[in-house]
Amino acid sequence: MNDHKRIVRTAVTVACLAACGLGAGTALAGERPAGALLRADTDRDGRLSPADDARRGTWTPARGAIMLPNLDDDASRCPTAGRGGERLTDAALAACNDAADAVVNGAADEADLAPLEIPAVRGVSASALATLRPDAASRDKIRIFVERGGRLAALGAGGEIRADELRRGARLAVEARDIVRDPAAWTGFSDLTLTVTDGGRTRADSVRLRVAPVLFQHDLLPLDRAVVANPKAPVTLENGAAPDKPVKGQEAYRRDLRRGLDAEGLTKPFVESPAGGDQWMGDMFKAGYVSMPGPGGREHRIVVNLRSPAVTPDFPARDRPLRDASRPVFTMMRGPGVAGVQQFDAGAVDRPDDNLFYGSASSSGNFGTIPPYGKYRTGRIVYGGEGEFTPDATFVKMLEAQGHQDPIAVDTGWLGVGHIDEFLHFVPRRGGKGWAMVVADPRLGMDLLEQVAGGGGGGQRLVEGVDPSGTQFPDLTVAQALAKPELVDGTRIAAAGVDRALRRLRDAAGITERDVIRVPALFAKIDLPDGYPREDLTVTYLPDAANGISTGTGGYLAPAQHGPRRHGKDVFQQATERALGRAGVRVHWIEDWDYSHYVGTAGGDIHCVTNVQRDLRGTAPWWRQS
C-alpha cells in the first residue's frame, strides 16, 4: 500500500533490543522484538508513548509522530542585508531560518522540535557502538538533536549515540529542515535507522517520521491584523534608502478600512509593509501555517507566509526577479513563530513574454482556500489556471505535494488580471456548510441597470460619487450603459466564465447554488492591442463586491460601489447588503476607487490591496480524522 495512504503522521517507535537489553533473546536485524527503544508522541496527545506500546508498528492516519519544518526565526538572527550593506539575492534572503544552523535557538526554537527519548537500555557494555541515521533521501532534510551537558546539540554526521547514553537513556529531538517541494526529490518522510553493535553482534531497526504539511489559512478564521502597503520603499528594511511613493486615494482607503475593522472589534493596528508604490498587498504572499501536537495535545503552529512566485516583466535584477514589495515576507514578517517560504521557477527570467502576458497567474491573489468541508478538515486550495494562463508549475507542485488541501484549478483566463479573487470569496454563514461562496454575478449587475432604467432612472450617470474624468466613459448614463458594446460583451464573457467556474467547483468540490451568494457586478470587455496573445478579456467596470475580505467575525470588507441610485440609495450596495445579510454577514464599505479600482488597465479592489493575518486558534488539527 502506498505510504501516503497508509500514514499521515509517522510513529517514531524503534523496537527495544531484547526488551531494552542486549543480552540473550535480542532480535536479529529484520525481526521486530517487543518494547520500544525510542519513545515519541505516537498518540498525538502531547505525551511520549510508553516504551511497551504494543501498537508501535501500526502505521495509520490516526497514529505516528510529526516533525515541523523549522523555518521560522525565533532568535530574530536572520540578516536583511549583506555584510557590506548590499541587497541580498532572493535565494540568499530566503535561505536563513532556524533550521539553517545546527543549534537550538532558545526555548521557542526547542518548542518547534519533535521530542524523542531513548529509555535506559539494560545490559549494554561500555564498548557498545550505536548510530541513529536518516535514510539517504532525507539526510539533508532533517536534523537530529541529542541532549548532552544539559543542552540539545546536533547529532554528528555519523549519528553516534554513546554507550553511556544508551545505558542511562537520552533525550532527543528532530526538526525538518524544509517542507516538501517536489515529491520526486523528497516525499516528506524520513526513515531513521538505529544500529547497535555490541559483543560482536550488530542489530538494527528503523522508524519513520513525517514532516507537517504547509496549509493555507481560510477565510472563516477571525482576522487578527490587516497588512497594508506603506509608501516607504522595501529597500528601507534592508539598510537602504529611497524616497517614499504615496499612492493617490490611500487616505480614504485606510480611513474606511480602519472604520470597518473597528466596527468588528478588530482594533489592532495595521501591519505596515513597505511597498514603494506597489500597493497590491494581496498579490505579495499567501498566509499559511504548519502544525504538530504540542503540550497537552494542543496544536503547536508556525505561521508560514508563502511569497508570490510571480516573476515580473521588469524584475529588479536577475538574482532578484520577484517583486520588491514581496521581500518583507522575509525582511519584516519572518521572525519568532513566523516563517517565509519561497518557491518559483528561476528559469522564468529568460521568458520575458510569458512573464508579461501570463505572469500575473502566479500572483497570490490568484489563490484562495475553500473553507473546511467533508474530508477536507483544513479547507481546500482553489486557484485560477487553464491553458497557458497558469501559475508557476513548481509552486503548484509544491502545494499539491502537501497532500491535504488537494488544489482545484478553475479557468480565470477571461479576466484581464486573471485572478480568482476577482469573482469569488468565502464568508461564514448560518446553516448549510457553515460558509458560503460570494460570487460576482454579471447578469445580476445588468438586471439592476434595467430596473433602474425601467423605474425612470435611465438618465442618471452610471458611476456616482466620482469625478467623470476619473472614469473610462465619462458621463455614461444607465440607459446608455445597457447598450454599450464594451459592457454588453463584458457581461457575456464574464457570465460564461463564472458559469464555467461554478460548474467546475460543483463537480470537484460539491459546491452547489445553495452554497453561493451572488452579488451584482458589472464587467467591461478590454480593448486589446493587435497581436496580443490573449483575447476576450474583461475587467470590472464598477468596484467588485466579490473582491472583498471576510473578517471571520461576521463582517465583510467590500469596495464602495459608486453605482446608480434609486430612492437615493446605491442599488449595487443595497443588493449586496441584502444578499449577504440573509447569511448573517455585515458589510463595511471601503472607498478604493482612486487607490486601486481605477488604476492602470485593469485595477483591482479591496482583496487586491489588503492582506491579512488571521487568528489560528480555530484551526482543525490536520492529523485528526474526525
C-alpha positions as MATLAB code, in Angstrom:
seq = 'MNDHKRIVRTAVTVACLAACGLGAGTALAGERPAGALLRADTDRDGRLSPADDARRGTWTPARGAIMLPNLDDDASRCPTAGRGGERLTDAALAACNDAADAVVNGAADEADLAPLEIPAVRGVSASALATLRPDAASRDKIRIFVERGGRLAALGAGGEIRADELRRGARLAVEARDIVRDPAAWTGFSDLTLTVTDGGRTRADSVRLRVAPVLFQHDLLPLDRAVVANPKAPVTLENGAAPDKPVKGQEAYRRDLRRGLDAEGLTKPFVESPAGGDQWMGDMFKAGYVSMPGPGGREHRIVVNLRSPAVTPDFPARDRPLRDASRPVFTMMRGPGVAGVQQFDAGAVDRPDDNLFYGSASSSGNFGTIPPYGKYRTGRIVYGGEGEFTPDATFVKMLEAQGHQDPIAVDTGWLGVGHIDEFLHFVPRRGGKGWAMVVADPRLGMDLLEQVAGGGGGGQRLVEGVDPSGTQFPDLTVAQALAKPELVDGTRIAAAGVDRALRRLRDAAGITERDVIRVPALFAKIDLPDGYPREDLTVTYLPDAANGISTGTGGYLAPAQHGPRRHGKDVFQQATERALGRAGVRVHWIEDWDYSHYVGTAGGDIHCVTNVQRDLRGTAPWWRQS';
ca = [
       0.000    0.000    0.000;
       1.229    3.478   -0.825;
       2.831    5.196    2.162;
       0.863    8.396    1.569;
      -2.365    6.434    2.033;
      -1.064    4.369    4.860;
       0.082    7.104    7.246;
      -0.485   10.767    7.824;
       1.817   11.098   10.809;
       4.521    8.531   11.383;
       5.243    6.824   14.660;
       8.814    7.088   15.863;
       8.993    3.747   17.669;
      12.114    1.635   17.495;
      11.915   -1.911   18.825;
      13.864   -2.305   22.040;
      16.697   -4.703   21.677;
      15.957   -7.679   23.985;
      13.261   -5.763   25.870;
      15.592   -2.795   26.450;
      18.642   -5.018   26.909;
      21.249   -6.583   24.639;
      21.519   -9.970   26.275;
      20.075  -13.327   25.291;
      16.919  -13.222   23.219;
      17.686   -9.983   21.399;
      16.249   -9.618   17.947;
      18.244  -10.116   14.807;
      18.140   -7.440   12.147;
      14.813   -7.515   10.355;
      12.923   -9.024   13.278;
      10.596   -6.922   15.435;
      11.087   -7.529   19.138;
       8.828   -6.308   21.950;
       9.231   -2.953   23.640;
      10.375    0.366   22.228;
      13.822    1.872   22.219;
      12.580    5.314   21.203;
       9.556    6.946   22.794;
       7.638    9.586   20.857;
       4.243   11.236   20.760;
       2.728    8.472   18.636;
      -0.759    9.081   20.060;
      -0.586   12.808   19.215;
      -1.670   13.856   22.679;
       1.434   15.803   23.647;
       2.896   12.928   25.664;
       5.571   10.361   24.901;
       4.041    6.943   24.388;
       5.047    4.185   26.833;
       8.044    2.041   25.988;
       5.919   -1.106   25.913;
       3.430    0.344   23.437;
       2.146   -2.732   21.631;
       0.922   -0.632   18.682;
       4.308    0.811   17.848;
       4.339   -0.933   14.460;
       0.898    0.304   13.440;
       1.010    2.984   10.797;
      -2.368    4.627   10.352;
      -3.651    8.136    9.732;
      -4.507    8.237   13.437;
      -1.069    7.387   14.836;
       2.554    8.466   14.459;
       4.861   11.372   15.262;
       5.105   14.671   13.362;
       8.085   16.960   12.882;
       7.758   20.610   11.899;
       9.705   22.284    9.108;
      11.613   24.612   11.426;
      11.708   27.610    9.108;
      10.892   30.478   11.461;
      13.485   32.721   13.096;
      12.926   32.518   16.849;
      16.083   34.416   17.746;
      15.489   37.091   15.067;
      19.026   36.489   13.829;
      18.437   36.370   10.058;
      20.045   39.257    8.168;
      18.090   41.561    5.896;
      21.158   42.810    4.016;
      24.615   41.620    3.084;
      27.659   42.258    5.277;
      28.646   45.179    3.113;
      25.117   46.569    3.119;
      24.323   45.197   -0.344;
      20.882   43.798   -1.117;
      20.666   40.056   -0.744;
      19.599   37.919   -3.667;
      16.153   36.363   -3.465;
      17.761   32.984   -2.842;
      20.003   34.278   -0.056;
      17.153   36.191    1.556;
      15.033   33.044    1.803;
      17.866   30.773    2.958;
      18.023   31.862    6.595;
      15.841   30.223    9.238;
      16.170   28.236   12.454;
      16.870   25.017   10.559;
      19.712   26.644    8.624;
      22.039   26.283   11.586;
      22.860   23.317   13.804;
      21.919   24.906   17.115;
      18.713   25.249   19.104;
      17.967   28.965   19.201;
      16.341   29.216   22.610;
      13.241   27.777   24.272;
      10.892   28.885   21.495;
      13.007   27.067   18.939;
      13.091   23.956   21.120;
       9.290   24.001   21.223;
       9.323   23.604   17.419;
      11.228   20.288   17.644;
       9.566   16.864   17.741;
      10.543   15.272   21.094;
      12.031   11.769   21.293;
      13.517    9.765   24.113;
      15.722    6.697   24.406;
      14.711    4.864   27.581;
      17.570    3.433   29.611;
      18.845    0.267   27.940;
      19.990   -2.546   30.232;
      22.977   -4.777   29.570;
      24.882   -2.501   27.211;
      28.635   -2.790   27.527;
      30.976    0.174   27.623;
      32.290   -0.812   24.202;
      28.866   -0.788   22.509;
      28.631    1.329   19.370;
      25.307    2.867   18.282;
      24.255    5.178   15.469;
      20.969    6.832   14.577;
      20.874    7.980   10.971;
      18.247    9.119    8.479;
      17.839    7.481    5.083;
      19.721    8.893    2.121;
      16.696   10.732    0.672;
      16.114   12.702    3.876;
      19.703   13.040    5.063;
      19.843   16.752    4.251;
      16.151   17.311    5.056;
      16.140   16.647    8.800;
      18.380   17.192   11.798;
      18.546   15.128   14.999;
      19.477   16.670   18.337;
      20.586   14.860   21.489;
      20.804   16.324   24.967;
      24.403   16.489   26.172;
      25.611   18.519   29.093;
      22.104   19.754   29.761;
      21.673   21.202   26.245;
      20.376   19.879   22.959;
      23.223   19.502   20.483;
      23.097   18.414   16.867;
      23.938   14.774   16.382;
      27.064   14.490   14.245;
      27.040   13.344   10.642;
      27.866    9.830   11.805;
      24.873    9.801   14.164;
      26.865    8.328   17.076;
      24.973    7.549   20.286;
      27.378    6.773   23.123;
      27.153    3.629   25.215;
      26.634    5.642   28.398;
      23.717    7.432   26.712;
      22.144    4.077   25.906;
      22.604    2.877   29.482;
      21.088    5.893   31.218;
      18.690    6.960   28.449;
      18.812   10.070   26.320;
      16.530   12.909   25.291;
      16.427   13.655   21.574;
      14.551   15.969   19.229;
      14.060   16.202   15.467;
      13.468   19.091   13.099;
      12.696   19.083    9.404;
      14.925   21.481    7.509;
      12.461   22.125    4.719;
       8.942   21.499    3.534;
       8.032   19.072    0.761;
       8.533   20.854   -2.541;
       8.853   18.102   -5.139;
       7.885   14.543   -4.144;
      10.344   13.212   -6.703;
      13.119   14.746   -4.599;
      11.635   14.136   -1.134;
       8.295   12.747   -0.048;
       8.412   14.299    3.408;
       9.141   11.023    5.163;
      12.354   10.192    6.968;
      13.358    6.669    7.920;
      15.676    6.671   10.922;
      17.766    3.576   11.436;
      19.196    2.741   14.836;
      22.174    0.400   14.644;
      23.737   -1.092   17.777;
      26.927   -3.189   17.762;
      27.960   -4.915   20.992;
      29.792   -8.141   21.757;
      30.373   -8.913   18.114;
      26.684   -8.679   17.182;
      25.015   -5.926   15.168;
      21.338   -5.263   15.338;
      19.268   -2.603   13.614;
      15.748   -1.281   13.476;
      14.109    1.548   11.550;
      11.359    4.075   12.204;
       9.649    6.692   10.117;
       8.780   10.374   10.640;
       6.723   12.746    8.542;
       7.061   16.485    8.094;
       3.924   18.542    8.689;
       2.274   19.890    5.526;
       2.021   23.591    4.776;
      -1.650   24.551    4.842;
      -3.342   27.667    3.526;
      -5.325   29.697    6.038;
      -9.017   30.109    5.193;
     -11.481   32.996    5.328;
     -13.583   31.735    8.251;
     -10.715   32.277   10.683;
     -11.009   35.570   12.591;
      -8.913   38.355   11.190;
      -6.141   39.439   13.542;
      -4.403   42.257   11.667;
      -4.681   43.771    8.203;
      -1.496   44.086    6.141;
      -1.457   47.298    4.094;
       1.066   48.983    1.840;
       3.285   51.647    3.313;
       4.672   54.339    0.971;
       8.211   53.617    2.170;
      10.336   51.574   -0.226;
      11.087   47.907    0.570;
      14.823   48.667    0.483;
      14.400   50.706    3.677;
      14.075   47.386    5.516;
      17.454   46.391    4.078;
      19.639   49.248    5.285;
      18.932   51.144    2.079;
      17.341   54.479    1.251;
      14.756   55.510   -1.323;
      12.037   58.169   -1.476;
       8.515   57.399   -0.307;
       5.936   56.777   -3.038;
       2.474   57.625   -1.743;
      -0.467   56.429   -3.816;
      -3.492   58.569   -4.659;
      -6.535   57.615   -2.620;
      -4.668   55.825    0.157;
      -6.046   58.124    2.878;
      -9.681   57.297    2.074;
      -8.911   53.580    1.771;
      -7.104   53.484    5.120;
      -9.795   55.557    6.822;
     -12.638   53.266    5.768;
     -10.652   50.082    6.342;
      -9.908   51.228    9.876;
     -13.571   52.019   10.499;
     -14.694   48.654    9.185;
     -12.246   46.705   11.327;
     -13.048   48.771   14.423;
     -16.761   48.103   13.898;
     -15.979   44.394   14.116;
     -13.971   44.865   17.309;
     -10.697   44.300   15.435;
      -8.695   47.195   16.782;
      -5.082   46.093   16.316;
      -3.010   48.496   14.187;
      -2.255   47.772   10.562;
       0.843   45.824    9.633;
       2.674   48.413    7.546;
       4.522   46.686    4.722;
       6.897   48.967    2.782;
       5.779   48.815   -0.845;
       7.210   51.902   -2.531;
       4.079   52.498   -4.605;
       3.351   48.820   -5.363;
       0.209   48.738   -3.234;
      -1.096   45.302   -4.248;
      -0.583   43.559   -0.905;
      -2.987   40.723   -1.739;
      -0.633   39.689   -4.537;
       2.555   39.597   -2.445;
       2.106   36.492   -0.304;
      -0.327   33.826    0.819;
      -0.656   33.171    4.534;
      -0.384   29.552    5.685;
       0.832   27.539    8.641;
       2.259   24.206    9.769;
       1.360   22.416   13.000;
       2.024   19.439   15.242;
       0.695   18.323   18.645;
       2.221   20.295   21.487;
       1.999   20.025   25.273;
      -1.376   18.775   26.398;
      -2.212   17.767   22.827;
      -2.777   21.381   21.808;
      -1.923   22.314   18.239;
       1.510   23.949   18.066;
       1.892   26.095   14.957;
       4.349   28.087   12.916;
       2.839   30.693   10.604;
       4.165   30.285    7.062;
       3.912   33.156    4.595;
       4.367   31.885    1.051;
       5.888   34.551   -1.155;
       4.216   35.064   -4.510;
       6.206   33.235   -7.231;
       5.329   35.768   -9.927;
       8.381   36.889  -11.905;
       7.571   40.355  -13.181;
       8.408   41.533  -16.719;
      10.523   44.362  -15.267;
      12.150   42.406  -12.440;
      14.726   44.393  -10.429;
      17.670   42.069  -11.159;
      18.281   38.544  -12.431;
      19.054   37.355   -8.933;
      16.088   39.323   -7.549;
      13.362   38.536  -10.092;
      10.394   38.632   -7.694;
       8.570   41.818   -6.719;
      10.442   44.065   -4.336;
       7.259   44.656   -2.359;
       7.084   40.939   -1.545;
      10.524   40.905    0.117;
       9.040   41.943    3.506;
       7.863   38.322    3.790;
      11.466   37.813    4.916;
      12.784   41.253    5.833;
       9.883   42.181    8.140;
       7.462   39.305    8.800;
       9.853   36.399    9.311;
      10.668   36.070   12.999;
       9.609   34.177   16.137;
       6.865   31.758   15.181;
       6.681   33.119   11.622;
       8.376   31.555    8.595;
       8.751   32.624    4.999;
       8.759   30.195    2.077;
       9.791   30.931   -1.481;
       9.326   28.614   -4.460;
       9.490   29.707   -8.081;
      10.898   28.685  -11.437;
      14.185   30.564  -11.691;
      14.195   29.952  -15.435;
      11.280   32.358  -15.813;
      13.747   35.259  -16.016;
      14.564   34.079  -19.517;
      10.920   34.040  -20.651;
      10.012   37.751  -20.744;
       6.967   37.344  -22.976;
       5.476   34.710  -20.687;
       6.036   36.989  -17.701;
       4.367   39.881  -19.497;
       1.302   38.059  -20.780;
       0.831   35.223  -18.286;
       2.965   36.034  -15.228;
       0.026   37.505  -13.328;
      -1.333   33.972  -12.897;
       1.342   33.360  -10.254;
       0.312   36.252   -8.004;
      -1.048   35.176   -4.638;
      -4.361   36.896   -5.377;
      -4.939   34.028   -7.790;
      -5.005   31.511   -4.919;
      -7.815   31.007   -2.426;
      -8.997   28.491    0.122;
     -12.357   26.757    0.174;
     -13.256   26.549    3.886;
     -13.349   23.153    5.640;
     -15.889   20.638    4.346;
     -16.207   16.865    4.267;
     -12.847   15.151    4.463;
     -11.033   18.461    3.877;
     -10.926   19.481    7.516;
      -8.441   22.294    6.918;
     -10.027   23.524    3.700;
      -9.040   23.109    0.094;
      -6.953   25.244   -2.245;
      -8.569   26.750   -5.324;
      -6.635   28.717   -7.927;
      -7.031   30.159  -11.381;
      -5.285   28.479  -14.272;
      -6.002   26.876  -17.617;
      -4.021   26.536  -20.823;
      -1.078   28.923  -20.983;
      -2.522   31.127  -18.242;
      -1.400   29.017  -15.293;
       0.640   29.750  -12.167;
       4.268   28.779  -11.682;
       4.340   24.997  -12.115;
       6.886   24.438   -9.349;
       4.749   26.400   -6.895;
       1.638   24.392   -7.761;
       3.612   21.146   -7.474;
       4.703   22.226   -4.006;
       1.080   22.865   -2.987;
      -0.048   19.518   -4.359;
       2.801   17.751   -2.545;
       1.448   18.791    0.858;
      -1.238   16.147    0.424;
      -4.058   17.722    2.445;
      -5.721   20.569    0.546;
      -5.913   18.945   -2.915;
      -5.814   22.051   -5.159;
      -8.573   22.687   -7.699;
      -7.880   24.745  -10.826;
     -10.596   26.855  -12.443;
     -10.406   28.887  -15.629;
      -9.707   32.580  -14.946;
      -8.277   33.339  -18.374;
     -11.288   35.522  -19.220;
     -10.187   38.126  -16.679;
      -7.670   40.804  -17.606;
      -5.591   40.306  -14.476;
      -6.749   36.702  -14.291;
      -7.030   36.342  -10.521;
      -9.589   34.160   -8.835;
     -10.216   36.825   -6.187;
     -11.852   38.948   -8.889;
     -15.035   36.930   -8.738;
     -15.188   34.787   -5.587;
     -14.563   34.870   -1.857;
     -15.815   32.923    1.178;
     -17.726   34.069    4.250;
     -19.204   32.348    7.323;
     -22.939   31.749    7.190;
     -25.642   30.280    9.365;
     -26.673   26.750    8.390;
     -25.598   24.615    5.464;
     -21.876   24.017    5.289;
     -21.299   26.845    7.755;
     -19.970   29.014    4.941;
     -20.934   30.440    1.572;
     -19.075   31.453   -1.558;
     -19.557   35.090   -2.562;
     -19.678   35.205   -6.376;
     -19.687   38.190   -8.723;
     -22.771   37.915  -10.955;
     -22.534   39.929  -14.222;
     -26.149   39.182  -15.222;
     -27.393   40.470  -11.885;
     -25.461   43.691  -12.463;
     -27.120   44.306  -15.827;
     -30.504   43.368  -14.356;
     -30.108   46.107  -11.764;
     -29.378   48.636  -14.509;
     -32.523   47.560  -16.339;
     -34.545   48.004  -13.152;
     -33.152   51.494  -12.613;
     -33.834   52.460  -16.215;
     -37.307   50.924  -16.067;
     -38.059   52.982  -12.983;
     -37.237   56.240  -14.748;
     -33.598   56.495  -13.702;
     -32.005   55.739  -17.061;
     -30.767   59.287  -17.489;
     -28.578   59.348  -14.408;
     -24.851   58.706  -14.526;
     -23.793   55.093  -14.245;
     -20.931   55.983  -11.881;
     -21.908   58.180   -8.953;
     -19.684   59.971   -6.479;
     -16.639   60.056   -8.770;
     -15.399   62.892  -10.953;
     -16.348   61.950  -14.541;
     -12.766   62.473  -15.643;
     -11.810   59.581  -13.377;
     -13.956   57.086  -15.267;
     -13.423   55.197  -18.501;
     -16.601   56.545  -20.120;
     -17.271   59.991  -18.629;
     -20.949   60.880  -18.156;
     -22.120   57.457  -19.380;
     -25.772   57.087  -18.319;
     -27.539   53.975  -17.102;
     -29.603   53.777  -20.295;
     -26.502   54.146  -22.443;
     -24.688   51.501  -20.410;
     -27.343   48.924  -21.225;
     -26.386   49.210  -24.892;
     -22.695   49.971  -24.521;
     -20.848   47.286  -26.537;
     -17.974   47.062  -24.053;
     -20.394   46.361  -21.189;
     -22.695   44.093  -23.163;
     -19.772   41.990  -24.387;
     -18.101   42.120  -20.989;
     -21.264   40.761  -19.374;
     -21.483   37.943  -21.898;
     -17.829   36.905  -21.495;
     -17.781   37.223  -17.719;
     -21.093   35.408  -17.228;
     -19.821   32.467  -19.269;
     -16.564   32.465  -17.262;
     -18.387   32.471  -13.925;
     -20.686   29.696  -15.147;
     -17.690   27.525  -16.071;
     -16.063   28.143  -12.720;
     -19.230   27.206  -10.819;
     -19.607   24.003  -12.815;
     -16.001   23.111  -12.050;
     -16.454   23.775   -8.339;
     -19.703   21.834   -8.306;
     -18.061   18.808   -9.893;
     -14.792   18.969   -7.921;
     -15.950   20.257   -4.529;
     -19.704   19.731   -4.380;
     -20.407   23.472   -4.176;
     -23.977   23.997   -5.358;
     -26.196   27.021   -5.800;
     -27.300   26.620   -2.166;
     -23.716   27.435   -1.157;
     -23.483   30.566   -3.326;
     -24.234   34.197   -2.508;
     -24.494   36.159   -5.736;
     -23.606   39.849   -5.665;
     -24.023   42.226   -8.608;
     -21.059   43.049  -10.791;
     -20.557   44.969  -14.000;
     -17.845   43.795  -16.390;
     -16.398   45.539  -19.424;
     -14.512   43.969  -22.289;
     -10.946   45.268  -22.589;
      -9.829   46.819  -25.884;
      -6.627   44.876  -26.607;
      -3.829   45.864  -28.990;
      -3.300   43.924  -32.211;
      -1.192   40.810  -31.743;
      -1.959   40.411  -28.044;
      -1.874   36.640  -27.370;
      -4.947   36.630  -25.127;
      -8.434   37.588  -26.204;
     -11.916   38.271  -24.837;
     -10.638   39.714  -21.560;
     -12.732   41.615  -19.055;
     -12.394   43.930  -16.094;
     -14.980   45.079  -13.569;
     -16.316   48.499  -14.513;
     -17.773   49.263  -11.095;
     -15.843   48.171   -7.988;
     -16.122   44.428   -7.495;
     -18.036   43.487   -4.331;
     -16.803   39.899   -4.551;
     -13.230   41.210   -4.265;
     -13.538   41.735   -0.535;
     -12.303   40.283    2.730;
     -14.156   38.243    5.315;
     -13.272   39.328    8.827;
     -14.171   35.881   10.173;
     -16.338   37.649   12.760;
     -19.426   38.035   10.579;
     -18.180   41.136    8.804;
     -17.230   41.646    5.178;
     -14.979   44.437    3.870;
     -16.123   45.412    0.368;
     -15.277   48.225   -2.058;
     -17.746   51.118   -2.179;
     -19.774   50.536   -5.348;
     -20.392   54.019   -6.777;
     -23.410   52.597   -8.594;
     -26.557   54.355   -9.783;
     -29.159   55.423   -7.236;
     -32.765   54.553   -6.675;
     -34.622   56.490   -3.985;
     -31.259   57.985   -3.070;
     -29.614   54.605   -2.397;
     -26.838   52.860   -4.345;
     -28.638   49.896   -5.910;
     -25.470   47.787   -6.116;
     -24.706   48.324   -2.435;
     -28.307   47.609   -1.452;
     -28.385   44.359   -3.427;
     -25.074   43.260   -1.915;
     -26.179   44.076    1.622;
     -29.434   42.138    1.160;
     -27.666   39.082   -0.275;
     -25.028   38.923    2.441;
     -27.450   39.960    5.170;
     -29.526   36.826    4.538;
     -26.428   34.849    5.555;
     -25.923   36.956    8.671;
     -22.999   38.900    7.214;
     -22.473   42.632    7.873;
     -20.992   44.700    5.032;
     -18.497   47.512    5.616;
     -17.905   49.695    2.577;
     -14.335   50.792    1.807;
     -13.510   53.617   -0.589;
     -10.943   52.370   -3.120;
     -11.797   53.958   -6.480;
      -8.664   56.088   -6.726;
      -6.412   53.824   -4.657;
      -6.952   50.585   -6.541;
     -10.081   50.255   -8.654;
      -9.429   52.797  -11.397;
      -5.688   52.170  -11.671;
      -3.979   51.076  -14.884;
      -5.747   48.910  -17.431;
      -7.422   46.508  -15.025;
      -7.028   47.814  -11.474;
      -8.289   45.859   -8.504;
     -10.226   46.185   -5.278;
     -10.063   45.504   -1.548;
      -8.711   41.946   -1.644;
      -6.070   43.039   -4.133;
      -4.607   45.744   -1.884;
      -5.157   44.174    1.544;
      -3.567   41.068    3.012;
      -4.426   39.672    6.421;
      -3.010   37.838    9.390;
      -5.625   35.545   10.914;
      -6.118   34.101   14.383;
      -5.221   30.414   14.028;
      -6.658   29.194   17.320;
      -9.693   27.827   15.498;
      -7.834   25.602   13.027;
      -8.623   21.890   12.955;
      -5.579   19.648   13.553;
      -4.838   18.169   10.152;
      -3.894   14.792   11.625;
      -7.297   14.126   13.191;
      -9.783   12.184   11.133;
     -12.988   13.404   12.772;
];
